[in-house]
Amino acid sequence: MAAVKFTWMNELKRSGSFVIGSSPEFDLALYTLCFLSRRGRNTCDVQIDGCPMQITSYEIVQQRKVFIGTIYPTAGRITDACRRYNG
């Protein structure tokens, strides 16, 4: 996982994160699954390759329709299983 700082449309985004080594299709599927299955709760706990992480999402409502406002991963604590798999 990587965390980056960047500027978007002249606005500083202090921190953005993404998973390294996964396909865009996997990311989109995981994020969508977490968003739809955890509506009303902002976090979804998952493990990838033995490494815990949280997917955080926030919804926005426009014209009575619900959309993903933002969604991003956050690394959890590094476990022994994570070290073994990725070491």
PyMOL Python script that loads the backbone (N, CA, C, O; Angstrom):
from pymol import cmd

cmd.read_pdbstr("""\
ATOM      1  N   MET A   1       0.854  -1.161   0.000  1.00  0.00           N
ATOM      2  CA  MET A   1       0.000   0.000   0.000  1.00  0.00           C
ATOM      3  C   MET A   1       0.900   1.224   0.000  1.00  0.00           C
ATOM      4  O   MET A   1       1.980   1.231   0.590  1.00  0.00           O
ATOM      5  N   ALA A   2       0.427   2.245  -0.671  1.00  0.00           N
ATOM      6  CA  ALA A   2       1.185   3.497  -0.726  1.00  0.00           C
ATOM      7  C   ALA A   2       0.278   4.652  -0.331  1.00  0.00           C
ATOM      8  O   ALA A   2      -0.920   4.650  -0.613  1.00  0.00           O
ATOM      9  N   ALA A   3       0.868   5.622   0.319  1.00  0.00           N
ATOM     10  CA  ALA A   3       0.163   6.864   0.649  1.00  0.00           C
ATOM     11  C   ALA A   3       0.911   7.997  -0.040  1.00  0.00           C
ATOM     12  O   ALA A   3       2.140   8.055  -0.001  1.00  0.00           O
ATOM     13  N   VAL A   4       0.172   8.884  -0.661  1.00  0.00           N
ATOM     14  CA  VAL A   4       0.780   9.986  -1.408  1.00  0.00           C
ATOM     15  C   VAL A   4       0.091  11.299  -1.077  1.00  0.00           C
ATOM     16  O   VAL A   4      -1.051  11.333  -0.619  1.00  0.00           O
ATOM     17  N   LYS A   5       0.821  12.372  -1.322  1.00  0.00           N
ATOM     18  CA  LYS A   5       0.269  13.717  -1.187  1.00  0.00           C
ATOM     19  C   LYS A   5       0.272  14.308  -2.594  1.00  0.00           C
ATOM     20  O   LYS A   5       1.260  14.178  -3.316  1.00  0.00           O
ATOM     21  N   PHE A   6      -0.836  14.965  -2.995  1.00  0.00           N
ATOM     22  CA  PHE A   6      -0.883  15.512  -4.345  1.00  0.00           C
ATOM     23  C   PHE A   6      -1.824  16.705  -4.421  1.00  0.00           C
ATOM     24  O   PHE A   6      -2.592  16.975  -3.498  1.00  0.00           O
ATOM     25  N   THR A   7      -1.745  17.411  -5.539  1.00  0.00           N
ATOM     26  CA  THR A   7      -2.622  18.554  -5.798  1.00  0.00           C
ATOM     27  C   THR A   7      -3.590  18.181  -6.905  1.00  0.00           C
ATOM     28  O   THR A   7      -3.190  17.625  -7.928  1.00  0.00           O
ATOM     29  N   TRP A   8      -4.865  18.487  -6.702  1.00  0.00           N
ATOM     30  CA  TRP A   8      -5.913  18.213  -7.678  1.00  0.00           C
ATOM     31  C   TRP A   8      -6.723  19.485  -7.853  1.00  0.00           C
ATOM     32  O   TRP A   8      -7.331  19.978  -6.903  1.00  0.00           O
ATOM     33  N   MET A   9      -6.731  20.013  -9.065  1.00  0.00           N
ATOM     34  CA  MET A   9      -7.464  21.242  -9.379  1.00  0.00           C
ATOM     35  C   MET A   9      -7.083  22.366  -8.413  1.00  0.00           C
ATOM     36  O   MET A   9      -7.945  23.064  -7.878  1.00  0.00           O
ATOM     37  N   ASN A  10      -5.780  22.523  -8.205  1.00  0.00           N
ATOM     38  CA  ASN A  10      -5.203  23.554  -7.336  1.00  0.00           C
ATOM     39  C   ASN A  10      -5.537  23.388  -5.862  1.00  0.00           C
ATOM     40  O   ASN A  10      -5.350  24.326  -5.087  1.00  0.00           O
ATOM     41  N   GLU A  11      -6.021  22.230  -5.455  1.00  0.00           N
ATOM     42  CA  GLU A  11      -6.307  21.939  -4.050  1.00  0.00           C
ATOM     43  C   GLU A  11      -5.370  20.829  -3.583  1.00  0.00           C
ATOM     44  O   GLU A  11      -5.207  19.818  -4.266  1.00  0.00           O
ATOM     45  N   LEU A  12      -4.757  21.022  -2.420  1.00  0.00           N
ATOM     46  CA  LEU A  12      -3.845  20.030  -1.874  1.00  0.00           C
ATOM     47  C   LEU A  12      -4.626  18.903  -1.216  1.00  0.00           C
ATOM     48  O   LEU A  12      -5.470  19.143  -0.352  1.00  0.00           O
ATOM     49  N   LYS A  13      -4.345  17.691  -1.621  1.00  0.00           N
ATOM     50  CA  LYS A  13      -4.877  16.499  -0.965  1.00  0.00           C
ATOM     51  C   LYS A  13      -3.749  15.992  -0.085  1.00  0.00           C
ATOM     52  O   LYS A  13      -2.741  15.495  -0.588  1.00  0.00           O
ATOM     53  N   ARG A  14      -3.913  16.115   1.228  1.00  0.00           N
ATOM     54  CA  ARG A  14      -2.823  15.795   2.147  1.00  0.00           C
ATOM     55  C   ARG A  14      -2.436  14.332   2.138  1.00  0.00           C
ATOM     56  O   ARG A  14      -1.269  13.995   2.335  1.00  0.00           O
ATOM     57  N   SER A  15      -3.400  13.464   1.913  1.00  0.00           N
ATOM     58  CA  SER A  15      -3.074  12.045   1.908  1.00  0.00           C
ATOM     59  C   SER A  15      -4.072  11.292   1.052  1.00  0.00           C
ATOM     60  O   SER A  15      -5.284  11.429   1.222  1.00  0.00           O
ATOM     61  N   GLY A  16      -3.565  10.517   0.154  1.00  0.00           N
ATOM     62  CA  GLY A  16      -4.363   9.595  -0.638  1.00  0.00           C
ATOM     63  C   GLY A  16      -3.657   8.253  -0.583  1.00  0.00           C
ATOM     64  O   GLY A  16      -2.436   8.214  -0.430  1.00  0.00           O
ATOM     65  N   SER A  17      -4.379   7.163  -0.703  1.00  0.00           N
ATOM     66  CA  SER A  17      -3.734   5.858  -0.607  1.00  0.00           C
ATOM     67  C   SER A  17      -4.318   4.907  -1.640  1.00  0.00           C
ATOM     68  O   SER A  17      -5.447   5.063  -2.104  1.00  0.00           O
ATOM     69  N   PHE A  18      -3.503   3.920  -1.979  1.00  0.00           N
ATOM     70  CA  PHE A  18      -3.938   2.900  -2.924  1.00  0.00           C
ATOM     71  C   PHE A  18      -3.134   1.630  -2.677  1.00  0.00           C
ATOM     72  O   PHE A  18      -2.057   1.659  -2.080  1.00  0.00           O
ATOM     73  N   VAL A  19      -3.680   0.521  -3.148  1.00  0.00           N
ATOM     74  CA  VAL A  19      -3.039  -0.775  -2.981  1.00  0.00           C
ATOM     75  C   VAL A  19      -2.077  -0.983  -4.149  1.00  0.00           C
ATOM     76  O   VAL A  19      -2.433  -0.738  -5.302  1.00  0.00           O
ATOM     77  N   ILE A  20      -0.878  -1.427  -3.855  1.00  0.00           N
ATOM     78  CA  ILE A  20       0.122  -1.696  -4.894  1.00  0.00           C
ATOM     79  C   ILE A  20       0.050  -3.171  -5.280  1.00  0.00           C
ATOM     80  O   ILE A  20      -0.017  -4.047  -4.416  1.00  0.00           O
ATOM     81  N   GLY A  21       0.064  -3.433  -6.572  1.00  0.00           N
ATOM     82  CA  GLY A  21       0.125  -4.809  -7.053  1.00  0.00           C
ATOM     83  C   GLY A  21      -1.216  -5.439  -7.357  1.00  0.00           C
ATOM     84  O   GLY A  21      -1.265  -6.577  -7.823  1.00  0.00           O
ATOM     85  N   SER A  22      -2.292  -4.742  -7.111  1.00  0.00           N
ATOM     86  CA  SER A  22      -3.610  -5.282  -7.448  1.00  0.00           C
ATOM     87  C   SER A  22      -4.080  -4.640  -8.751  1.00  0.00           C
ATOM     88  O   SER A  22      -3.604  -3.575  -9.145  1.00  0.00           O
ATOM     89  N   SER A  23      -5.011  -5.301  -9.400  1.00  0.00           N
ATOM     90  CA  SER A  23      -5.532  -4.760 -10.657  1.00  0.00           C
ATOM     91  C   SER A  23      -6.604  -3.716 -10.368  1.00  0.00           C
ATOM     92  O   SER A  23      -7.227  -3.753  -9.307  1.00  0.00           O
ATOM     93  N   PRO A  24      -6.826  -2.798 -11.285  1.00  0.00           N
ATOM     94  CA  PRO A  24      -7.922  -1.829 -11.112  1.00  0.00           C
ATOM     95  C   PRO A  24      -9.276  -2.527 -10.970  1.00  0.00           C
ATOM     96  O   PRO A  24     -10.153  -2.054 -10.248  1.00  0.00           O
ATOM     97  N   GLU A  25      -9.439  -3.658 -11.665  1.00  0.00           N
ATOM     98  CA  GLU A  25     -10.697  -4.410 -11.573  1.00  0.00           C
ATOM     99  C   GLU A  25     -10.906  -4.956 -10.164  1.00  0.00           C
ATOM    100  O   GLU A  25     -12.014  -4.906  -9.630  1.00  0.00           O
ATOM    101  N   PHE A  26      -9.832  -5.479  -9.565  1.00  0.00           N
ATOM    102  CA  PHE A  26      -9.925  -5.980  -8.197  1.00  0.00           C
ATOM    103  C   PHE A  26     -10.273  -4.850  -7.235  1.00  0.00           C
ATOM    104  O   PHE A  26     -11.168  -4.990  -6.401  1.00  0.00           O
ATOM    105  N   ASP A  27      -9.566  -3.734  -7.353  1.00  0.00           N
ATOM    106  CA  ASP A  27      -9.821  -2.585  -6.476  1.00  0.00           C
ATOM    107  C   ASP A  27     -11.270  -2.124  -6.592  1.00  0.00           C
ATOM    108  O   ASP A  27     -11.935  -1.907  -5.579  1.00  0.00           O
ATOM    109  N   LEU A  28     -11.756  -1.974  -7.811  1.00  0.00           N
ATOM    110  CA  LEU A  28     -13.128  -1.516  -8.026  1.00  0.00           C
ATOM    111  C   LEU A  28     -14.130  -2.503  -7.439  1.00  0.00           C
ATOM    112  O   LEU A  28     -15.106  -2.094  -6.811  1.00  0.00           O
ATOM    113  N   ALA A  29     -13.897  -3.803  -7.640  1.00  0.00           N
ATOM    114  CA  ALA A  29     -14.799  -4.815  -7.087  1.00  0.00           C
ATOM    115  C   ALA A  29     -14.788  -4.791  -5.561  1.00  0.00           C
ATOM    116  O   ALA A  29     -15.847  -4.827  -4.934  1.00  0.00           O
ATOM    117  N   LEU A  30     -13.598  -4.729  -4.960  1.00  0.00           N
ATOM    118  CA  LEU A  30     -13.481  -4.706  -3.499  1.00  0.00           C
ATOM    119  C   LEU A  30     -14.148  -3.469  -2.914  1.00  0.00           C
ATOM    120  O   LEU A  30     -14.916  -3.566  -1.957  1.00  0.00           O
ATOM    121  N   TYR A  31     -13.859  -2.320  -3.482  1.00  0.00           N
ATOM    122  CA  TYR A  31     -14.423  -1.071  -2.972  1.00  0.00           C
ATOM    123  C   TYR A  31     -15.945  -1.060  -3.108  1.00  0.00           C
ATOM    124  O   TYR A  31     -16.651  -0.631  -2.195  1.00  0.00           O
ATOM    125  N   THR A  32     -16.443  -1.529  -4.245  1.00  0.00           N
ATOM    126  CA  THR A  32     -17.893  -1.572  -4.459  1.00  0.00           C
ATOM    127  C   THR A  32     -18.555  -2.531  -3.478  1.00  0.00           C
ATOM    128  O   THR A  32     -19.587  -2.205  -2.892  1.00  0.00           O
ATOM    129  N   LEU A  33     -17.970  -3.709  -3.297  1.00  0.00           N
ATOM    130  CA  LEU A  33     -18.511  -4.685  -2.351  1.00  0.00           C
ATOM    131  C   LEU A  33     -18.559  -4.109  -0.943  1.00  0.00           C
ATOM    132  O   LEU A  33     -19.568  -4.245  -0.251  1.00  0.00           O
ATOM    133  N   CYS A  34     -17.483  -3.471  -0.516  1.00  0.00           N
ATOM    134  CA  CYS A  34     -17.459  -2.865   0.818  1.00  0.00           C
ATOM    135  C   CYS A  34     -18.502  -1.759   0.938  1.00  0.00           C
ATOM    136  O   CYS A  34     -19.216  -1.684   1.938  1.00  0.00           O
ATOM    137  N   PHE A  35     -18.592  -0.913  -0.063  1.00  0.00           N
ATOM    138  CA  PHE A  35     -19.551   0.196  -0.025  1.00  0.00           C
ATOM    139  C   PHE A  35     -20.982  -0.324   0.069  1.00  0.00           C
ATOM    140  O   PHE A  35     -21.759   0.148   0.900  1.00  0.00           O
ATOM    141  N   LEU A  36     -21.334  -1.288  -0.773  1.00  0.00           N
ATOM    142  CA  LEU A  36     -22.715  -1.776  -0.809  1.00  0.00           C
ATOM    143  C   LEU A  36     -23.068  -2.646   0.394  1.00  0.00           C
ATOM    144  O   LEU A  36     -24.203  -2.608   0.870  1.00  0.00           O
ATOM    145  N   SER A  37     -22.107  -3.430   0.892  1.00  0.00           N
ATOM    146  CA  SER A  37     -22.418  -4.341   1.997  1.00  0.00           C
ATOM    147  C   SER A  37     -22.344  -3.672   3.362  1.00  0.00           C
ATOM    148  O   SER A  37     -22.881  -4.211   4.330  1.00  0.00           O
ATOM    149  N   ARG A  38     -21.703  -2.526   3.471  1.00  0.00           N
ATOM    150  CA  ARG A  38     -21.523  -1.871   4.764  1.00  0.00           C
ATOM    151  C   ARG A  38     -22.200  -0.508   4.816  1.00  0.00           C
ATOM    152  O   ARG A  38     -21.759   0.370   5.557  1.00  0.00           O
ATOM    153  N   ARG A  39     -23.262  -0.318   4.041  1.00  0.00           N
ATOM    154  CA  ARG A  39     -23.957   0.970   4.010  1.00  0.00           C
ATOM    155  C   ARG A  39     -24.325   1.394   5.423  1.00  0.00           C
ATOM    156  O   ARG A  39     -24.823   0.595   6.216  1.00  0.00           O
ATOM    157  N   GLY A  40     -24.077   2.638   5.723  1.00  0.00           N
ATOM    158  CA  GLY A  40     -24.360   3.152   7.057  1.00  0.00           C
ATOM    159  C   GLY A  40     -23.180   3.018   8.003  1.00  0.00           C
ATOM    160  O   GLY A  40     -23.146   3.664   9.050  1.00  0.00           O
ATOM    161  N   ARG A  41     -22.216   2.187   7.643  1.00  0.00           N
ATOM    162  CA  ARG A  41     -20.967   2.058   8.400  1.00  0.00           C
ATOM    163  C   ARG A  41     -19.855   2.493   7.463  1.00  0.00           C
ATOM    164  O   ARG A  41     -19.861   2.133   6.286  1.00  0.00           O
ATOM    165  N   ASN A  42     -18.925   3.242   7.954  1.00  0.00           N
ATOM    166  CA  ASN A  42     -17.916   3.826   7.069  1.00  0.00           C
ATOM    167  C   ASN A  42     -16.730   2.926   6.772  1.00  0.00           C
ATOM    168  O   ASN A  42     -15.966   3.211   5.850  1.00  0.00           O
ATOM    169  N   THR A  43     -16.553   1.839   7.531  1.00  0.00           N
ATOM    170  CA  THR A  43     -15.369   1.013   7.313  1.00  0.00           C
ATOM    171  C   THR A  43     -15.729  -0.440   7.048  1.00  0.00           C
ATOM    172  O   THR A  43     -16.756  -0.944   7.501  1.00  0.00           O
ATOM    173  N   CYS A  44     -14.861  -1.086   6.310  1.00  0.00           N
ATOM    174  CA  CYS A  44     -14.993  -2.497   5.963  1.00  0.00           C
ATOM    175  C   CYS A  44     -13.627  -3.129   6.231  1.00  0.00           C
ATOM    176  O   CYS A  44     -12.635  -2.732   5.620  1.00  0.00           O
ATOM    177  N   ASP A  45     -13.565  -4.096   7.125  1.00  0.00           N
ATOM    178  CA  ASP A  45     -12.299  -4.748   7.461  1.00  0.00           C
ATOM    179  C   ASP A  45     -12.047  -5.910   6.502  1.00  0.00           C
ATOM    180  O   ASP A  45     -12.912  -6.768   6.320  1.00  0.00           O
ATOM    181  N   VAL A  46     -10.874  -5.937   5.896  1.00  0.00           N
ATOM    182  CA  VAL A  46     -10.506  -7.004   4.966  1.00  0.00           C
ATOM    183  C   VAL A  46      -9.066  -7.424   5.232  1.00  0.00           C
ATOM    184  O   VAL A  46      -8.308  -6.715   5.894  1.00  0.00           O
ATOM    185  N   GLN A  47      -8.703  -8.597   4.700  1.00  0.00           N
ATOM    186  CA  GLN A  47      -7.316  -9.060   4.739  1.00  0.00           C
ATOM    187  C   GLN A  47      -6.909  -9.446   3.333  1.00  0.00           C
ATOM    188  O   GLN A  47      -7.620 -10.187   2.655  1.00  0.00           O
ATOM    189  N   ILE A  48      -5.775  -8.948   2.898  1.00  0.00           N
ATOM    190  CA  ILE A  48      -5.236  -9.303   1.589  1.00  0.00           C
ATOM    191  C   ILE A  48      -3.831  -9.841   1.813  1.00  0.00           C
ATOM    192  O   ILE A  48      -2.979  -9.159   2.383  1.00  0.00           O
ATOM    193  N   ASP A  49      -3.595 -11.070   1.360  1.00  0.00           N
ATOM    194  CA  ASP A  49      -2.293 -11.719   1.551  1.00  0.00           C
ATOM    195  C   ASP A  49      -1.871 -11.713   3.014  1.00  0.00           C
ATOM    196  O   ASP A  49      -0.695 -11.514   3.320  1.00  0.00           O
ATOM    197  N   GLY A  50      -2.822 -11.930   3.921  1.00  0.00           N
ATOM    198  CA  GLY A  50      -2.525 -11.975   5.345  1.00  0.00           C
ATOM    199  C   GLY A  50      -2.354 -10.626   6.005  1.00  0.00           C
ATOM    200  O   GLY A  50      -2.067 -10.549   7.200  1.00  0.00           O
ATOM    201  N   CYS A  51      -2.529  -9.552   5.234  1.00  0.00           N
ATOM    202  CA  CYS A  51      -2.334  -8.198   5.763  1.00  0.00           C
ATOM    203  C   CYS A  51      -3.680  -7.510   5.984  1.00  0.00           C
ATOM    204  O   CYS A  51      -4.436  -7.319   5.031  1.00  0.00           O
ATOM    205  N   PRO A  52      -3.989  -7.135   7.230  1.00  0.00           N
ATOM    206  CA  PRO A  52      -5.267  -6.474   7.496  1.00  0.00           C
ATOM    207  C   PRO A  52      -5.272  -5.038   6.983  1.00  0.00           C
ATOM    208  O   PRO A  52      -4.264  -4.334   7.034  1.00  0.00           O
ATOM    209  N   MET A  53      -6.425  -4.630   6.493  1.00  0.00           N
ATOM    210  CA  MET A  53      -6.620  -3.240   6.083  1.00  0.00           C
ATOM    211  C   MET A  53      -8.090  -2.896   6.218  1.00  0.00           C
ATOM    212  O   MET A  53      -8.948  -3.774   6.314  1.00  0.00           O
ATOM    213  N   GLN A  54      -8.357  -1.616   6.225  1.00  0.00           N
ATOM    214  CA  GLN A  54      -9.730  -1.121   6.256  1.00  0.00           C
ATOM    215  C   GLN A  54      -9.989  -0.355   4.976  1.00  0.00           C
ATOM    216  O   GLN A  54      -9.137   0.387   4.488  1.00  0.00           O
ATOM    217  N   ILE A  55     -11.185  -0.553   4.443  1.00  0.00           N
ATOM    218  CA  ILE A  55     -11.646   0.239   3.316  1.00  0.00           C
ATOM    219  C   ILE A  55     -12.646   1.229   3.904  1.00  0.00           C
ATOM    220  O   ILE A  55     -13.658   0.825   4.476  1.00  0.00           O
ATOM    221  N   THR A  56     -12.373   2.497   3.766  1.00  0.00           N
ATOM    222  CA  THR A  56     -13.235   3.556   4.296  1.00  0.00           C
ATOM    223  C   THR A  56     -13.988   4.185   3.143  1.00  0.00           C
ATOM    224  O   THR A  56     -13.407   4.512   2.108  1.00  0.00           O
ATOM    225  N   SER A  57     -15.299   4.353   3.331  1.00  0.00           N
ATOM    226  CA  SER A  57     -16.100   4.976   2.271  1.00  0.00           C
ATOM    227  C   SER A  57     -17.095   5.954   2.872  1.00  0.00           C
ATOM    228  O   SER A  57     -17.569   5.789   3.996  1.00  0.00           O
ATOM    229  N   TYR A  58     -17.390   6.962   2.094  1.00  0.00           N
ATOM    230  CA  TYR A  58     -18.409   7.940   2.455  1.00  0.00           C
ATOM    231  C   TYR A  58     -19.310   8.134   1.252  1.00  0.00           C
ATOM    232  O   TYR A  58     -18.848   8.200   0.113  1.00  0.00           O
ATOM    233  N   GLU A  59     -20.584   8.223   1.518  1.00  0.00           N
ATOM    234  CA  GLU A  59     -21.537   8.422   0.428  1.00  0.00           C
ATOM    235  C   GLU A  59     -21.955   9.878   0.342  1.00  0.00           C
ATOM    236  O   GLU A  59     -21.889  10.625   1.319  1.00  0.00           O
ATOM    237  N   ILE A  60     -22.382  10.260  -0.840  1.00  0.00           N
ATOM    238  CA  ILE A  60     -23.003  11.565  -1.029  1.00  0.00           C
ATOM    239  C   ILE A  60     -24.352  11.323  -1.691  1.00  0.00           C
ATOM    240  O   ILE A  60     -24.524  10.361  -2.439  1.00  0.00           O
ATOM    241  N   VAL A  61     -25.286  12.189  -1.415  1.00  0.00           N
ATOM    242  CA  VAL A  61     -26.622  12.086  -2.004  1.00  0.00           C
ATOM    243  C   VAL A  61     -26.853  13.329  -2.839  1.00  0.00           C
ATOM    244  O   VAL A  61     -26.724  14.456  -2.361  1.00  0.00           O
ATOM    245  N   GLN A  62     -27.197  13.100  -4.096  1.00  0.00           N
ATOM    246  CA  GLN A  62     -27.519  14.197  -5.006  1.00  0.00           C
ATOM    247  C   GLN A  62     -28.813  13.843  -5.716  1.00  0.00           C
ATOM    248  O   GLN A  62     -28.936  12.773  -6.312  1.00  0.00           O
ATOM    249  N   GLN A  63     -29.756  14.733  -5.648  1.00  0.00           N
ATOM    250  CA  GLN A  63     -31.072  14.529  -6.250  1.00  0.00           C
ATOM    251  C   GLN A  63     -31.662  13.183  -5.826  1.00  0.00           C
ATOM    252  O   GLN A  63     -32.196  12.435  -6.645  1.00  0.00           O
ATOM    253  N   ARG A  64     -31.554  12.897  -4.542  1.00  0.00           N
ATOM    254  CA  ARG A  64     -32.086  11.688  -3.915  1.00  0.00           C
ATOM    255  C   ARG A  64     -31.453  10.397  -4.418  1.00  0.00           C
ATOM    256  O   ARG A  64     -32.022   9.321  -4.235  1.00  0.00           O
ATOM    257  N   LYS A  65     -30.294  10.488  -5.042  1.00  0.00           N
ATOM    258  CA  LYS A  65     -29.550   9.308  -5.469  1.00  0.00           C
ATOM    259  C   LYS A  65     -28.261   9.232  -4.661  1.00  0.00           C
ATOM    260  O   LYS A  65     -27.617  10.246  -4.393  1.00  0.00           O
ATOM    261  N   VAL A  66     -27.896   8.009  -4.279  1.00  0.00           N
ATOM    262  CA  VAL A  66     -26.704   7.791  -3.458  1.00  0.00           C
ATOM    263  C   VAL A  66     -25.523   7.438  -4.365  1.00  0.00           C
ATOM    264  O   VAL A  66     -25.627   6.586  -5.246  1.00  0.00           O
ATOM    265  N   PHE A  67     -24.400   8.117  -4.124  1.00  0.00           N
ATOM    266  CA  PHE A  67     -23.175   7.880  -4.871  1.00  0.00           C
ATOM    267  C   PHE A  67     -22.021   7.696  -3.891  1.00  0.00           C
ATOM    268  O   PHE A  67     -22.092   8.128  -2.740  1.00  0.00           O
ATOM    269  N   ILE A  68     -20.961   7.051  -4.363  1.00  0.00           N
ATOM    270  CA  ILE A  68     -19.742   6.978  -3.564  1.00  0.00           C
ATOM    271  C   ILE A  68     -19.093   8.351  -3.612  1.00  0.00           C
ATOM    272  O   ILE A  68     -18.741   8.843  -4.685  1.00  0.00           O
ATOM    273  N   GLY A  69     -18.937   8.968  -2.449  1.00  0.00           N
ATOM    274  CA  GLY A  69     -18.271  10.266  -2.378  1.00  0.00           C
ATOM    275  C   GLY A  69     -16.767  10.094  -2.409  1.00  0.00           C
ATOM    276  O   GLY A  69     -16.065  10.787  -3.145  1.00  0.00           O
ATOM    277  N   THR A  70     -16.279   9.165  -1.606  1.00  0.00           N
ATOM    278  CA  THR A  70     -14.858   8.813  -1.604  1.00  0.00           C
ATOM    279  C   THR A  70     -14.717   7.425  -1.012  1.00  0.00           C
ATOM    280  O   THR A  70     -15.548   6.980  -0.220  1.00  0.00           O
ATOM    281  N   ILE A  71     -13.669   6.761  -1.404  1.00  0.00           N
ATOM    282  CA  ILE A  71     -13.387   5.429  -0.863  1.00  0.00           C
ATOM    283  C   ILE A  71     -11.880   5.190  -0.972  1.00  0.00           C
ATOM    284  O   ILE A  71     -11.270   5.459  -2.007  1.00  0.00           O
ATOM    285  N   TYR A  72     -11.289   4.677   0.116  1.00  0.00           N
ATOM    286  CA  TYR A  72      -9.833   4.513   0.122  1.00  0.00           C
ATOM    287  C   TYR A  72      -9.424   3.459   1.153  1.00  0.00           C
ATOM    288  O   TYR A  72     -10.138   3.230   2.129  1.00  0.00           O
ATOM    289  N   PRO A  73      -8.265   2.816   0.930  1.00  0.00           N
ATOM    290  CA  PRO A  73      -7.761   1.826   1.883  1.00  0.00           C
ATOM    291  C   PRO A  73      -6.857   2.463   2.937  1.00  0.00           C
ATOM    292  O   PRO A  73      -6.217   3.486   2.693  1.00  0.00           O
ATOM    293  N   THR A  74      -6.821   1.841   4.105  1.00  0.00           N
ATOM    294  CA  THR A  74      -5.904   2.224   5.176  1.00  0.00           C
ATOM    295  C   THR A  74      -5.265   0.943   5.704  1.00  0.00           C
ATOM    296  O   THR A  74      -5.968  -0.027   5.987  1.00  0.00           O
ATOM    297  N   ALA A  75      -3.962   0.933   5.836  1.00  0.00           N
ATOM    298  CA  ALA A  75      -3.251  -0.258   6.312  1.00  0.00           C
ATOM    299  C   ALA A  75      -3.553  -0.515   7.776  1.00  0.00           C
ATOM    300  O   ALA A  75      -3.672   0.414   8.575  1.00  0.00           O
ATOM    301  N   GLY A  76      -3.675  -1.791   8.116  1.00  0.00           N
ATOM    302  CA  GLY A  76      -3.832  -2.192   9.510  1.00  0.00           C
ATOM    303  C   GLY A  76      -2.467  -2.520  10.103  1.00  0.00           C
ATOM    304  O   GLY A  76      -1.429  -2.200   9.525  1.00  0.00           O
ATOM    305  N   ARG A  77      -2.489  -3.159  11.255  1.00  0.00           N
ATOM    306  CA  ARG A  77      -1.234  -3.557  11.901  1.00  0.00           C
ATOM    307  C   ARG A  77      -0.595  -4.688  11.109  1.00  0.00           C
ATOM    308  O   ARG A  77      -1.292  -5.563  10.594  1.00  0.00           O
ATOM    309  N   ILE A  78       0.708  -4.671  11.013  1.00  0.00           N
ATOM    310  CA  ILE A  78       1.416  -5.738  10.305  1.00  0.00           C
ATOM    311  C   ILE A  78       1.428  -6.975  11.193  1.00  0.00           C
ATOM    312  O   ILE A  78       1.907  -6.938  12.327  1.00  0.00           O
ATOM    313  N   THR A  79       0.901  -8.060  10.666  1.00  0.00           N
ATOM    314  CA  THR A  79       0.814  -9.317  11.413  1.00  0.00           C
ATOM    315  C   THR A  79       1.942 -10.252  10.983  1.00  0.00           C
ATOM    316  O   THR A  79       2.618 -10.011   9.983  1.00  0.00           O
ATOM    317  N   ASP A  80       2.135 -11.330  11.761  1.00  0.00           N
ATOM    318  CA  ASP A  80       3.131 -12.337  11.389  1.00  0.00           C
ATOM    319  C   ASP A  80       2.777 -12.971  10.047  1.00  0.00           C
ATOM    320  O   ASP A  80       3.657 -13.230   9.227  1.00  0.00           O
ATOM    321  N   ALA A  81       1.481 -13.221   9.825  1.00  0.00           N
ATOM    322  CA  ALA A  81       1.041 -13.802   8.548  1.00  0.00           C
ATOM    323  C   ALA A  81       1.385 -12.875   7.388  1.00  0.00           C
ATOM    324  O   ALA A  81       1.799 -13.337   6.325  1.00  0.00           O
ATOM    325  N   CYS A  82       1.218 -11.599   7.584  1.00  0.00           N
ATOM    326  CA  CYS A  82       1.550 -10.611   6.553  1.00  0.00           C
ATOM    327  C   CYS A  82       3.053 -10.620   6.280  1.00  0.00           C
ATOM    328  O   CYS A  82       3.479 -10.576   5.126  1.00  0.00           O
ATOM    329  N   ARG A  83       3.837 -10.677   7.323  1.00  0.00           N
ATOM    330  CA  ARG A  83       5.301 -10.715   7.164  1.00  0.00           C
ATOM    331  C   ARG A  83       5.743 -11.976   6.422  1.00  0.00           C
ATOM    332  O   ARG A  83       6.597 -11.924   5.537  1.00  0.00           O
ATOM    333  N   ARG A  84       5.137 -13.128   6.804  1.00  0.00           N
ATOM    334  CA  ARG A  84       5.509 -14.393   6.165  1.00  0.00           C
ATOM    335  C   ARG A  84       5.176 -14.371   4.678  1.00  0.00           C
ATOM    336  O   ARG A  84       5.976 -14.799   3.846  1.00  0.00           O
ATOM    337  N   TYR A  85       3.989 -13.868   4.352  1.00  0.00           N
ATOM    338  CA  TYR A  85       3.553 -13.887   2.958  1.00  0.00           C
ATOM    339  C   TYR A  85       4.323 -12.879   2.114  1.00  0.00           C
ATOM    340  O   TYR A  85       4.610 -13.143   0.946  1.00  0.00           O
ATOM    341  N   ASN A  86       4.653 -11.750   2.680  1.00  0.00           N
ATOM    342  CA  ASN A  86       5.262 -10.660   1.915  1.00  0.00           C
ATOM    343  C   ASN A  86       6.740 -10.448   2.206  1.00  0.00           C
ATOM    344  O   ASN A  86       7.362  -9.538   1.659  1.00  0.00           O
ATOM    345  N   GLY A  87       7.305 -11.294   3.072  1.00  0.00           N
ATOM    346  CA  GLY A  87       8.676 -11.093   3.505  1.00  0.00           C
ATOM    347  C   GLY A  87       9.661 -11.576   2.527  1.00  0.00           C
ATOM    348  O   GLY A  87      10.865 -11.471   2.761  1.00  0.00           O
TER     349      GLY A  87
END
""", "prot")
cmd.dss("prot")
cmd.show_as("cartoon", "prot")
cmd.util.cbc("prot")
cmd.orient("prot")
